[in-house]
Amino acid sequence: MPADYAAISRLLAELGHLRRRSSWVRFDPAGVSAVELFSTDSLHLAGGTHRLFEDAVPVPGYRHLVRPAPHVVLLLAARGLVVRRGQLTTKARRRVERALEEDTEAWSRAGKLAPELGLAGPLNVLRRTVSRSAAPLPLARVRALAAVALAPDPVSTKAAQLSAALPRRIRPALVSLSGPHGTGKSTQVEALSSTLKNLGVVTETQWAPAPPRQLPRIARILSTRLWGSSRSEPAPNSGPLGPVPATPTVPKSALVRLLAHAWCSEGAIVYALRMWRYALRPRRAQVLVLDRFTVDASVALAYWFGHRRGVDLKVEQALLRLLSPRPRVSVLLLADAETLHSRRADEYTLEGFHLLRTFYAEAGERFGAVLVDANRPTEEVARDVATLVWEQLS
């Protein structure tokens, strides 16, 4: 009921839950508190929606709280299947399986009520989808929606269901996690992806490699001969990295400067185009979580070409920022240099981590990333990242 819906929504907000569509979620130290809340008016069903509350099961410990009967769970899942364009999420499949375990006659009871509510077509599609262990292919999903359109349900109900199934976006929402070695980026990417999937958000992950560290061979030869210095060319696998012992000499040769800027500009442009390819690639995901992104690319350019070779990267950094896709939320995991060194001493010296941390802080501010303290235990960091991302997706 609309009045009850509004009152419960206010209460959930006061308790610290964050809303995304029909899901209200709060991330606590003990776990995730999630509530699915929607008004029956928003379902646009035929007949009386009061039938959804018949045979509801009381929730132990509460006087005025019930959960839907198993056959109603199937009907709601059937409508959700249409809204998600034939895609049955992990969470929805678990609900259906629990309902069938609780009531072996749930399919039969749902089938008797479905025509009255205008859900006969969606229920048939749900039953076929549940019988398959593998996710349906795109063509099968199109056929499922066609079956709903041709089902003998009221036209107004079918129109409302299919209208709700129209895509809200042409590409998934981008979420990026960046940070130096030792902040646990990959661990946090997997934790965030798992959390979002458990909350019913279709999520994929993508590793985004940084631009190349070295100049082309011909440029390195010219760099050594015309630059007059070989120390500006690092050996990436020679041991822990740190600041160069002295400020790199800016190349006097215009040819070397031109080659360096051309290479860095090409790296920035190619990287940005690759990120757009990831963002626009056809995929089922509602959210794409990127392991590294433009912040890390910016730091790679600043360290390998700005710090170690003395190249002025103002133009290249501006190109990278201008051409790269904008994520819905960009998270920067940052810890103290001493913490990073204790975790990944094989990658950088302590002085190297101090320098790297400075570069990341500057890049994070430049790209509008939200800072998350990665000095803390993994579980605390994961909770803060999930809260931040869910709030931005709401």
ABEGO torsion letter per residue (X at the ends): XAAAAAAAAAAAAAAGBBBBEABBBBBBAAEBBBBBBBBAAAAGBBEBAAAAABGBBBBBGBAABBBBBAAAAAAAAAAAAAAAGGBBBAAAAAAAAAAAAABAAAAAAAAAAAAAAGAAAAAAAAAAAAABABBBBAAAAAAAAAAAAABABBAAAAAAAAAAABBABABBBBBBBBEBBGAGAAAAAAAAAAAAAAAGBBBBBBBBBBBBABBBAAAAAAAAAAAGBAAABBBAAAEBBBBBABBBBBBABAAAAAAAAAAAAAAAAAAAAAAAAAAABBBABABBBBBEBAAAAAAAAAAAAAAAAGBBAAAAAAAAAAABBBBABBBBBBBBAAAAAAABAAABBAAAAAAAAAAAAAAAAAAGBBBBBAABBAAAAAAAAAAAAAAAAX
